[in-house]
Amino acid sequence: MPALYLFVSSKIRNVKNFSVKQKKLLLVILSLFIVLASLNFIPTEYYFMSPGPPYQWDIEYGDIENYSFDGNLFQLTVRRDEANAFIYGWSMINNSYDLYPREVILPDGVTPKELSEISIQNMRTSENVAIAVALRNIGYDIESKGDGVSVVGILDDSPVQNKLQKGDLLNFINETKISSASEFISTLRTYTIGETISIGLQREIEGSLEQLYIETTLIEHIEYTGEPMVGFLATTVNERFDFPFEIDIKTGNVGGPSAGLMMALNVYNNLIPEDITNSMIVAGTGTIEIDGSVGPVGGIKQKVIAAKRAGAELILVPNANYEEAKIFETEETSIVAVDSFTEALSVISQYSSR
């Protein structure tokens, strides 16, 4: 304590020796610091997205031969959180940050904690679907099962806002039986914006589970131009995959389904003797469905910025995100749109063999 007292006392004496001009400057700096620091405690009605770190996750395999590779297959991420006043102001001058109204990110009736839990669940589902897609493309016969699609939140102004309820278990689109969110999305993509579809569902009414049907017109996705959507958040109930051996992708607490394509590519590359990257730095993003189709993601600008910072030579993006992503292409970084896992393999082969 005596040493601390002497240190502080000496600094105070130094300040006392400042000129009037220096003291005014110090006061301005301190005042500015206090104002900026206080902005961190002022909430806004917005969420923000900024570039996140690129990942190439560790993957543990059970009783199966697997191979390391020299290149990279980076999954791109964003940081998404509630924006305080400081972040709101910073986003006005930093082009890598984007703001979104709270209702766009957080549907009515869903809390931030529930949204985080949904995001983590979506990542787990995406991991299993990615593994299934990779194994099927290697030659394994993979079976998947689920007990339906549960509604966990409904977007504001959605056409199903007064038709669906939280907890409804969806099991049909028109005549097609649906057992998982992945099947729901891949089936939905066979229709176009403006089409009317019938959705079959089970709902508990007065203690009894009843099969109901609603009709709704598909609207354009709030984030992805040209993509149809119904307008709700969903998760698969009891989704199960029968894998021939253990595969564990160490995703930690990263959430969301957008890692699907790159997880599938990493598993595929680990289980074949040839390195598809040929030592190239490849990065990418895109959801993956059980049929191998690649779907759109949010935060594409932030993800491409993160990829370029990581030195990516090739960036894979979903078709729906290409228009926004292509403006960042340079001679050093190629940006290519893909709509399926097999097309992604073809593109990587084409670029890595140059």
Beta strands, then each sheet from edge to edge (+ up, - down):
strand 1: 43-51
strand 2: 59-61
strand 3: 72-75
strand 4: 78-84
strand 5: 98-101
strand 6: 143-145
strand 7: 149-154
strand 8: 169-173
strand 9: 176-177
strand 10: 196-205
strand 11: 208-217
strand 12: 219-220
strand 13: 228-229
strand 14: 232-236
strand 15: 240-242
strand 16: 247-249
strand 17: 281-284
strand 18: 287-288
strand 19: 294-295
strand 20: 314-318
strand 21: 334-338
sheet 1: 4+ 1- 5+
sheet 2: 2+ 16-
sheet 3: 3+ 17+ 20+ 21+
sheet 4: 6+ 15-
sheet 5: 9+ 8- 7+ 14-
sheet 6: 9+ 8- 10+ 11-
sheet 7: 12+ 13-
sheet 8: 18+ 19-
end
